[in-house]
Amino acid sequence: MRPATFRRLASLGITFSILAGAASRGESAERTAAPAANSSAANKHEAFARRVFLLTDLILEHHIDPPTRQEMILGGFRGLLGAAKSEPLPTLSRKVSEVKTVDDLIPLLGQIWPSTFPGIPPQDPKKKVERDKPEDAFLFGMFQTVPGSPRLVSAKEARADAQIQANRYVGLGIAIGWDDKLPYPSIQKLIEGGSAELGGMHEQDLIQEIDHDPVSRSTMTLRDIVERLRGVEGSKVTLVLGRPDSKATRTITFVRLPVMFRSVHEMKGDGNIKLPSSPRIAWLQIERVSASTAQELRAFEIKLQNAGTQAVILDLRNVGDIGPEAYHSALLLADSLLDGKPIGKLRTRERVQEFAADREVLFRDMPLAILVSKWTGGAAEWVAAALQDANPEPTTKRRAVIVGQSTRGANLVTSAVPVPGGEVLIVATAVWTRPDHVKAEAQQENADLEFGEGAPRSWRVKPDVAVAPSPKHRAAEVKPVAEKKAAEAAAKKGDKPTAAKAPAG
């Protein structure tokens, strides 16, 4: 009971005994409210502890080389304390080492869980920014302790990633992104033959409504918008579209259909290099290694043979397909470029599989140059390694010459593991091994850093001919670095990072 109320009641002549009884009842109510609040916090900690054990169980069951559960939980607490700007506890390691069950973790969460969480301050005070979640900061720290840094995605996102890898993406055939000067996301790219292009959408259109719900930067992230645009094949979505230079809008209903992405494009040169007009050398840029890449190259082979082409450049710079099962696409591409040579080995927890190419090969009588960069990774890197290791002795004819900078050095193969509740855990379940172990070890010993940063990695493909990146590609490399750092910072603090562009549908 508030003092002011007490004085008013006293002034009306209420007896002391009644007042005392009322005060007693008020105190009793306060005492029952506190346990309720504590019970709510305890329930929250129990639910999160069960989630932590569920995810660590999946990692321990599926990861190719998982850390201990205690190492993961310790990383989680460190991520949480770092994001909360709290000092680490000197006894934290010892306390976490004693966690064996969910019941052991619950009180530790109650002891360490921050009472306040600062969140990411908005860069623009006028914009509403989603506050950070300590749960996300904990999971980010936990995943950082696991080789390959697992990540959680929605079932829709996992399905879309698998469709893109198989080059049978179901959607509208667009890429969207935010423009800082506009309140709505804009259409950055239309895929030729996609539902959006056929339905009357144009590049630079602004998405103002999705199925009659307003789209706003203040209430929706790019990821939220992409999720709304995606759906099952044959389903419909109604969009209200505008233009940057007009207040007029138009409403169009689109059908979500399979979209074929072209992964191979012919180039005439980049910022530093220009090919002669002679058709003797063909430059084919591979934007991503997907299930259709080998077939697309086959179509180019017929065209190049008819044009009298004598040599081919395959550009794998900045191609880093490391999604679930990306090694399938790598196998298809490597098999199409090698004549009966070993492609590599896939080691899982249960077995080791060896793969070799058949005798049918693309560009058989044409010398190959493979362009790589420090951002070449995953499927593209595995293909480059197989081609390099297939080279015979230096005194004889080489199948391919690797040109550029030492590659990323990522050989973990990921899989999508369903999580009860509708999420999917992307986790490393296998290791891809180069065909030539001796050459791989030599690469590890001699890998230099002339154009890269950080320590050499054992799986990096060191080029046969080192060439510095062109200014254009140096500029292109800034973006992945910035996006990676921004994503790590946002995830560490609990925010949901968004890409500048994302396929939608």
Secondary structure as the mmCIF struct_conf table of DSSP 4:
data_model
#
loop_
_struct_conf.conf_type_id
_struct_conf.id
_struct_conf.beg_label_comp_id
_struct_conf.beg_label_asym_id
_struct_conf.beg_label_seq_id
_struct_conf.end_label_comp_id
_struct_conf.end_label_asym_id
_struct_conf.end_label_seq_id
HELX_RH_AL_P HELX_RH_AL_P1 PRO A 3 SER A 11
TURN_TY1_P TURN_TY1_P1 LEU A 12 GLY A 13
HELX_RH_AL_P HELX_RH_AL_P2 PHE A 16 HIS A 62
BEND BEND1 ILE A 64 ASP A 65
HELX_RH_AL_P HELX_RH_AL_P3 ARG A 69 ALA A 83
TURN_TY1_P TURN_TY1_P2 ALA A 84 LYS A 85
HELX_LH_PP_P HELX_LH_PP_P1 GLU A 87 LEU A 89
TURN_TY1_P TURN_TY1_P3 PRO A 90 THR A 91
HELX_RH_AL_P HELX_RH_AL_P4 LEU A 92 SER A 97
TURN_TY1_P TURN_TY1_P4 GLU A 98 GLU A 98
BEND BEND2 THR A 101 THR A 101
HELX_RH_AL_P HELX_RH_AL_P5 VAL A 102 ILE A 112
BEND BEND3 TRP A 113 TRP A 113
BEND BEND4 SER A 115 SER A 115
HELX_LH_PP_P HELX_LH_PP_P2 ILE A 120 PRO A 122
BEND BEND5 GLN A 123 ASP A 124
TURN_TY1_P TURN_TY1_P5 PRO A 125 LYS A 126
BEND BEND6 LYS A 127 LYS A 127
HELX_LH_PP_P HELX_LH_PP_P3 GLU A 130 ASP A 132
HELX_RH_AL_P HELX_RH_AL_P6 PRO A 134 GLN A 144
TURN_TY1_P TURN_TY1_P6 THR A 145 THR A 145
BEND BEND7 VAL A 146 VAL A 146
TURN_TY1_P TURN_TY1_P7 PRO A 147 GLY A 148
STRN STRN1 ARG A 151 SER A 154
HELX_RH_AL_P HELX_RH_AL_P7 ALA A 155 GLN A 165
TURN_TY1_P TURN_TY1_P8 ALA A 166 ASN A 167
STRN STRN2 TYR A 169 GLY A 171
STRN STRN3 ILE A 174 GLY A 177
TURN_TY1_P TURN_TY1_P9 ASP A 180 LYS A 181
BEND BEND8 PRO A 183 TYR A 184
STRN STRN4 SER A 186 LEU A 190
TURN_TY1_P TURN_TY1_P10 GLU A 192 GLY A 193
BEND BEND9 GLY A 194 GLY A 194
HELX_RH_AL_P HELX_RH_AL_P8 SER A 195 GLY A 199
TURN_TY1_P TURN_TY1_P11 GLY A 200 GLY A 200
TURN_TY1_P TURN_TY1_P12 GLU A 203 GLN A 204
STRN STRN5 LEU A 206 ILE A 210
TURN_TY1_P TURN_TY1_P13 ASP A 211 HIS A 212
STRN STRN6 ASP A 213 PRO A 214
HELX_LH_PP_P HELX_LH_PP_P4 VAL A 215 VAL A 215
TURN_TY1_P TURN_TY1_P14 ARG A 217 THR A 219
HELX_RH_AL_P HELX_RH_AL_P9 LEU A 222 LEU A 229
TURN_TY1_P TURN_TY1_P15 GLU A 233 GLY A 234
STRN STRN7 LYS A 236 ARG A 243
TURN_TY1_P TURN_TY1_P16 PRO A 244 ASP A 245
STRN STRN8 SER A 246 VAL A 255
STRN STRN9 LEU A 257 VAL A 259
HELX_LH_PP_P HELX_LH_PP_P5 MET A 260 ARG A 262
STRN STRN10 VAL A 264 MET A 267
BEND BEND10 LYS A 268 LYS A 268
STRN STRN11 GLY A 269 GLY A 269
BEND BEND11 GLY A 271 ASN A 272
STRN STRN12 LYS A 274 LYS A 274
BEND BEND12 SER A 277 SER A 278
TURN_TY1_P TURN_TY1_P17 PRO A 279 ARG A 280
STRN STRN13 ILE A 281 ILE A 286
BEND BEND13 GLU A 287 GLU A 287
TURN_TY1_P TURN_TY1_P18 ALA A 291 SER A 292
HELX_RH_AL_P HELX_RH_AL_P10 THR A 293 ASN A 306
TURN_TY1_P TURN_TY1_P19 ALA A 307 GLY A 308
STRN STRN14 ALA A 311 ASP A 315
TURN_TY1_P TURN_TY1_P20 ARG A 317 ASN A 318
STRN STRN15 GLY A 320 ASP A 321
BEND BEND14 GLY A 323 GLY A 323
TURN_TY1_P TURN_TY1_P21 PRO A 324 GLU A 325
HELX_RH_AL_P HELX_RH_AL_P11 ALA A 326 LEU A 337
BEND BEND15 ASP A 339 GLY A 340
STRN STRN16 PRO A 342 ARG A 347
BEND BEND16 ARG A 349 GLU A 350
STRN STRN17 VAL A 352 ALA A 356
BEND BEND17 ARG A 359 ARG A 359
TURN_TY1_P TURN_TY1_P22 LEU A 362 ASP A 365
BEND BEND18 MET A 366 MET A 366
STRN STRN18 LEU A 368 VAL A 372
TURN_TY1_P TURN_TY1_P23 LYS A 374 TRP A 375
STRN STRN19 GLY A 377 GLY A 377
HELX_RH_AL_P HELX_RH_AL_P12 GLY A 378 ASP A 389
TURN_TY1_P TURN_TY1_P24 ALA A 390 ALA A 390
TURN_TY1_P TURN_TY1_P25 PRO A 394 THR A 395
BEND BEND19 THR A 396 THR A 396
BEND BEND20 ARG A 399 ARG A 399
STRN STRN20 ALA A 400 GLY A 404
BEND BEND21 GLN A 405 GLN A 405
STRN STRN21 LEU A 412 VAL A 419
TURN_TY1_P TURN_TY1_P26 PRO A 420 GLY A 422
STRN STRN22 GLU A 423 THR A 433
BEND BEND22 PRO A 435 PRO A 435
HELX_RH_AL_P HELX_RH_AL_P13 HIS A 437 ASN A 446
BEND BEND23 GLU A 450 PHE A 451
BEND BEND24 GLY A 454 GLY A 454
TURN_TY1_P TURN_TY1_P27 SER A 458 TRP A 459
BEND BEND25 ASP A 464 ASP A 464
STRN STRN23 VAL A 465 ALA A 466
HELX_LH_PP_P HELX_LH_PP_P6 ALA A 468 SER A 470
HELX_RH_AL_P HELX_RH_AL_P14 PRO A 471 LYS A 493
TURN_TY1_P TURN_TY1_P28 GLY A 494 GLY A 494
BEND BEND26 ALA A 500 LYS A 501
STRN STRN24 ALA A 502 ALA A 504
#
